[in-house]
Amino acid sequence: MSRFDRIAKIADAVLWEGYMLYPYRPSNVKNRQRWTFGGLYPVAYAEMKGEASKLRAEVLVRPSKRTCLTIIVRFLHLLSQEANGRTIQRAMPREVMLSGLSLGSRHTRSFSFPALDRREGEIRTSQERIEGVIQVISAPADSVAHTLTVTVTNTAQFSGPLHVSRDEASMQALVATHVILHASNGGFVSAIDPPRQFSEAASRCTNQGVWPVLAGEPGSTKWMLAPPMVLPDYPQIAEESPGDLFDGTEIDEILTLRVLTMSDAEKEEMRRADPRLGELLERTESLTQNEMLKLHGVLRNPRARAAGTE
């Protein structure tokens, strides 16, 4: 879906948020419990451990006679790699799309991704089977708007004992789950700051595990992003950012400088841990002086950006 390119950068930042935190080494304490954003676990495990098994995104749509909806659910499917007695968790992005949906209808889509067990030389790669259901319901909220409700549920049968660690249970989780919504011939209503005529209907919308915001070009109402974290309407990636640093509330300049001060041994552990971290390190070490200077001292008015007047 080419139009998805308009919000791809911010959606990818949501997908990989917290993938690995500085100092980017599996041996570090704060990287021993990962996958903390948007995790949907099998029901049996979730109920026992107080985790989520379902998310719910509910927003308002301003309809027209030809309104057509597209729903994209994205998440990470974890994989385990074993080599030389050492196990590392990595992740594979997954996406399920429902398109051509009309208002005033109900749609259900089941999905699954298979298990994997493969050995290449000394490296064994494995994944657990994951399953889920997406339900989309739309109905009139009042005379001027429809309520669109999207739920995503992890329906996998939990294969392990319930006393396993959260890290192990995450192998059957939908990780960093978020929803992208697109409306053609219609538009979404801000859930954060709805116009007065929509405020009552917006107050009745219930969201679970996500925070819907308008996305794309400021002022447009065609796209909405429902991430597992709080963002403003029309979130943007800073133009000066050279690339993803994966760390929550990234401050590119500080993290870049810290990466450059790591020892050779620490950098080598970072490279071995994950190809994405190796790319991060290579990009950081190749920044020019001008690119480094761009990371420092930019001030923007977020209200002006949201209004499209910056």
C-alpha positions as CSV (number, residue, x, y, z in Angstrom):
1,M,0.0,0.0,0.0
2,S,2.0,2.9,-1.3
3,R,0.1,5.5,0.7
4,F,1.3,3.8,3.9
5,D,4.7,5.3,3.1
6,R,3.4,8.6,4.5
7,I,3.5,7.3,8.0
8,A,5.9,4.3,7.6
9,K,8.7,6.0,9.6
10,I,6.7,6.7,12.7
11,A,5.0,3.3,12.5
12,D,8.3,1.5,12.2
13,A,9.6,3.5,15.2
14,V,6.6,2.2,17.2
15,L,7.2,-1.3,16.0
16,W,10.9,-1.4,17.1
17,E,10.6,0.8,20.2
18,G,12.4,-0.8,23.1
19,Y,13.8,-3.5,20.8
20,M,17.1,-3.1,22.6
21,L,18.0,-0.3,25.0
22,Y,21.3,1.4,25.5
23,P,24.0,0.1,26.2
24,Y,22.7,-2.4,23.6
25,R,24.1,-5.5,25.1
26,P,22.1,-8.6,26.1
27,S,24.3,-9.0,29.2
28,N,23.1,-5.6,30.6
29,V,20.5,-5.8,33.3
30,K,17.9,-3.6,31.6
31,N,18.0,-5.7,28.5
32,R,17.2,-8.9,30.2
33,Q,13.5,-8.1,30.2
34,R,12.6,-6.9,26.7
35,W,9.4,-6.7,24.6
36,T,7.6,-4.4,27.1
37,F,5.5,-2.4,24.6
38,G,2.2,-3.7,23.1
39,G,2.6,-7.4,24.1
40,L,-0.5,-9.6,23.6
41,Y,-0.1,-13.0,25.2
42,P,-2.1,-16.2,24.9
43,V,-5.2,-16.0,27.0
44,A,-4.2,-18.7,29.5
45,Y,-0.9,-17.1,30.3
46,A,-2.3,-13.6,30.3
47,E,-5.0,-14.4,32.8
48,M,-2.5,-16.1,35.1
49,K,0.2,-13.5,34.9
50,G,-1.9,-10.3,34.6
51,E,-0.7,-9.6,31.1
52,A,-2.9,-8.4,28.1
53,S,-4.2,-10.8,25.5
54,K,-6.3,-8.3,23.6
55,L,-6.2,-4.7,22.5
56,R,-9.1,-2.4,21.5
57,A,-8.9,0.7,19.3
58,E,-12.1,2.7,19.1
59,V,-12.3,5.9,17.1
60,L,-14.8,8.2,15.3
61,V,-15.1,8.4,11.5
62,R,-16.8,11.2,9.6
63,P,-18.6,9.3,6.9
64,S,-19.5,9.8,3.3
65,K,-21.5,7.6,1.0
66,R,-18.3,6.0,-0.4
67,T,-16.2,5.7,2.7
68,C,-13.9,2.8,2.5
69,L,-11.6,1.6,5.3
70,T,-8.3,-0.2,5.5
71,I,-7.0,-1.7,8.8
72,I,-3.4,-2.8,9.2
73,V,-2.3,-4.7,12.3
74,R,1.5,-4.9,12.8
75,F,3.5,-6.7,15.4
76,L,6.8,-8.6,16.0
77,H,7.0,-12.4,16.0
78,L,10.0,-13.4,18.1
79,L,12.5,-16.0,17.2
80,S,15.2,-17.7,19.2
81,Q,18.7,-18.3,18.0
82,E,21.0,-20.8,19.7
83,A,24.7,-21.1,19.0
84,N,27.7,-22.2,21.1
85,G,25.5,-22.6,24.2
86,R,24.1,-19.1,24.0
87,T,20.5,-18.1,23.2
88,I,19.5,-14.7,21.8
89,Q,15.9,-13.5,21.1
90,R,15.4,-11.6,17.9
91,A,12.2,-10.5,16.1
92,M,10.5,-10.7,12.7
93,P,8.0,-8.0,11.6
94,R,4.5,-9.3,10.8
95,E,1.6,-7.5,9.1
96,V,-2.1,-8.4,8.5
97,M,-4.3,-6.1,6.4
98,L,-8.0,-5.9,5.9
99,S,-9.0,-3.6,3.0
100,G,-12.1,-2.5,1.2
101,L,-14.2,-2.4,4.4
102,S,-17.4,-0.4,4.4
103,L,-19.0,1.5,7.3
104,G,-22.0,-0.1,9.1
105,S,-20.5,-3.6,8.8
106,R,-18.7,-6.3,10.8
107,H,-15.6,-8.1,9.7
108,T,-13.6,-10.9,11.4
109,R,-10.2,-12.1,10.2
110,S,-8.2,-15.0,11.7
111,F,-4.5,-15.1,11.1
112,S,-1.6,-17.4,12.0
113,F,2.1,-17.6,11.4
114,P,3.7,-21.1,11.6
115,A,6.3,-22.5,13.9
116,L,9.9,-22.8,12.7
117,D,12.8,-25.0,13.6
118,R,15.9,-24.7,11.4
119,R,19.5,-25.5,11.8
120,E,22.3,-23.9,9.7
121,G,25.7,-25.1,10.8
122,E,26.1,-24.3,14.5
123,I,23.0,-22.0,14.6
124,R,19.6,-23.3,15.4
125,T,16.7,-20.9,14.8
126,S,13.2,-21.5,16.2
127,Q,9.8,-19.8,16.4
128,E,6.6,-20.7,18.1
129,R,3.3,-20.7,16.1
130,I,1.2,-17.7,16.8
131,E,-2.5,-17.1,16.1
132,G,-4.9,-14.2,16.4
133,V,-8.2,-12.7,15.5
134,I,-9.0,-9.2,14.2
135,Q,-12.6,-8.0,14.6
136,V,-13.8,-4.7,13.0
137,I,-17.2,-3.3,13.8
138,S,-18.6,0.1,12.7
139,A,-21.9,1.6,13.6
140,P,-23.4,5.1,13.8
141,A,-22.4,6.9,16.9
142,D,-24.8,9.8,16.3
143,S,-26.1,11.8,13.3
144,V,-22.6,13.0,12.3
145,A,-20.1,10.2,13.0
146,H,-19.6,6.5,13.0
147,T,-17.8,4.6,15.8
148,L,-15.1,2.2,14.4
149,T,-13.9,-0.5,16.8
150,V,-11.0,-2.7,16.1
151,T,-10.0,-5.5,18.5
152,V,-6.9,-7.8,18.2
153,T,-6.8,-10.9,20.3
154,N,-4.0,-13.5,20.7
155,T,-5.8,-16.8,20.3
156,A,-2.8,-19.1,20.4
157,Q,-3.0,-22.2,22.6
158,F,-0.2,-21.6,25.1
159,S,2.2,-24.5,24.7
160,G,4.4,-24.2,27.8
161,P,3.9,-24.4,31.5
162,L,2.4,-21.3,33.1
163,H,5.4,-20.8,35.4
164,V,7.7,-20.0,32.5
165,S,9.3,-16.6,32.5
166,R,7.7,-13.6,30.6
167,D,10.6,-13.7,28.2
168,E,9.9,-17.3,27.3
169,A,6.2,-16.7,27.0
170,S,6.9,-13.8,24.7
171,M,7.8,-16.4,22.0
172,Q,4.0,-16.9,21.6
173,A,3.1,-13.2,22.0
174,L,2.2,-10.5,19.5
175,V,4.9,-8.0,20.4
176,A,4.7,-4.2,19.9
177,T,1.2,-4.6,18.5
178,H,-0.3,-1.5,16.9
179,V,-3.0,-0.7,14.4
180,I,-2.9,1.7,11.4
181,L,-6.3,2.9,10.0
182,H,-7.0,4.5,6.7
183,A,-10.2,6.1,5.5
184,S,-10.8,7.1,1.9
185,N,-13.8,9.3,1.1
186,G,-14.1,10.1,4.8
187,G,-12.0,11.1,7.7
188,F,-11.1,10.4,11.3
189,V,-11.8,12.6,14.3
190,S,-9.0,13.4,16.8
191,A,-9.4,11.3,19.9
192,I,-7.2,13.8,21.8
193,D,-8.8,17.0,20.8
194,P,-12.1,16.4,19.0
195,P,-14.1,19.3,17.5
196,R,-16.9,20.4,19.8
197,Q,-19.6,18.7,17.7
198,F,-17.9,15.3,18.2
199,S,-16.8,15.7,21.8
200,E,-19.7,13.7,23.4
201,A,-19.4,10.8,21.0
202,A,-15.6,10.8,21.4
203,S,-15.9,10.6,25.1
204,R,-17.8,7.3,24.7
205,C,-14.9,5.7,22.8
206,T,-13.1,3.1,24.8
207,N,-9.5,2.1,24.1
208,Q,-7.5,-0.7,25.7
209,G,-3.8,-0.9,25.4
210,V,-3.5,1.7,22.6
211,W,-3.7,5.5,22.2
212,P,-5.1,6.5,18.8
213,V,-3.7,9.6,17.2
214,L,-4.2,11.3,13.8
215,A,-1.2,10.6,11.5
216,G,0.4,11.6,8.2
217,E,0.6,15.1,7.0
218,P,-0.6,17.7,9.6
219,G,-4.2,18.6,8.9
220,S,-5.0,15.4,7.1
221,T,-7.7,13.1,8.7
222,K,-7.2,10.1,6.4
223,W,-4.8,8.2,8.7
224,M,-4.9,7.2,12.3
225,L,-2.3,5.3,14.2
226,A,-3.1,3.4,17.4
227,P,0.2,2.7,19.2
228,P,0.8,1.1,22.6
229,M,2.2,4.3,23.9
230,V,1.1,8.0,24.3
231,L,1.9,10.2,21.3
232,P,0.5,13.5,20.0
233,D,-1.6,13.9,16.9
234,Y,0.6,13.9,13.8
235,P,3.7,12.4,15.5
236,Q,6.9,13.0,13.4
237,I,10.4,11.6,13.3
238,A,12.9,14.5,13.7
239,E,14.4,15.4,10.3
240,E,17.9,15.4,11.9
241,S,17.6,11.9,13.2
242,P,20.1,9.7,11.3
243,G,18.2,6.5,12.1
244,D,16.5,4.4,14.7
245,L,18.2,4.0,18.1
246,F,15.5,1.7,19.5
247,D,15.7,3.3,22.9
248,G,12.5,4.8,24.5
249,T,12.2,8.6,24.2
250,E,15.3,8.7,22.1
251,I,17.6,11.7,22.4
252,D,19.8,11.1,19.4
253,E,22.7,13.2,20.3
254,I,23.2,11.7,23.8
255,L,22.8,8.1,22.6
256,T,25.1,8.7,19.7
257,L,27.8,10.1,21.9
258,R,27.4,7.2,24.3
259,V,27.7,4.6,21.6
260,L,30.9,6.2,20.4
261,T,32.4,6.0,23.9
262,M,31.8,2.3,24.2
263,S,34.9,0.0,24.4
264,D,35.9,-2.3,21.5
265,A,34.7,-5.3,23.5
266,E,31.3,-3.7,24.2
267,K,30.9,-2.8,20.5
268,E,31.8,-6.4,19.5
269,E,29.1,-7.8,21.9
270,M,26.6,-5.3,20.3
271,R,27.5,-6.5,16.8
272,R,27.1,-10.2,17.8
273,A,23.8,-9.6,19.5
274,D,21.7,-8.6,16.5
275,P,22.2,-7.5,12.8
276,R,20.1,-4.4,13.5
277,L,22.4,-3.4,16.3
278,G,25.4,-3.9,14.0
279,E,23.8,-1.6,11.5
280,L,23.1,1.0,14.2
281,L,26.8,0.9,15.3
282,E,28.1,1.1,11.7
283,R,25.8,4.1,11.0
284,T,26.8,5.9,14.2
285,E,30.5,5.4,13.7
286,S,30.2,6.8,10.1
287,L,28.4,10.0,10.9
288,T,30.2,13.1,9.6
289,Q,31.0,16.2,11.7
290,N,28.1,18.1,10.0
291,E,25.7,15.3,10.7
292,M,26.8,15.3,14.3
293,L,26.2,19.0,14.6
294,K,22.7,18.6,13.2
295,L,21.8,16.6,16.3
296,H,22.3,19.6,18.6
297,G,20.1,22.6,19.2
298,V,16.9,22.4,17.2
299,L,13.8,24.0,18.7
300,R,10.3,23.4,17.2
301,N,6.8,24.4,18.1
302,P,4.8,21.2,18.3
303,R,1.5,23.0,18.2
304,A,2.5,24.8,15.0
305,R,3.5,21.5,13.5
306,A,0.3,19.8,14.4
307,A,-1.7,22.7,12.8
308,G,0.5,22.5,9.7
309,T,1.7,26.1,10.2
310,E,5.3,25.5,11.1
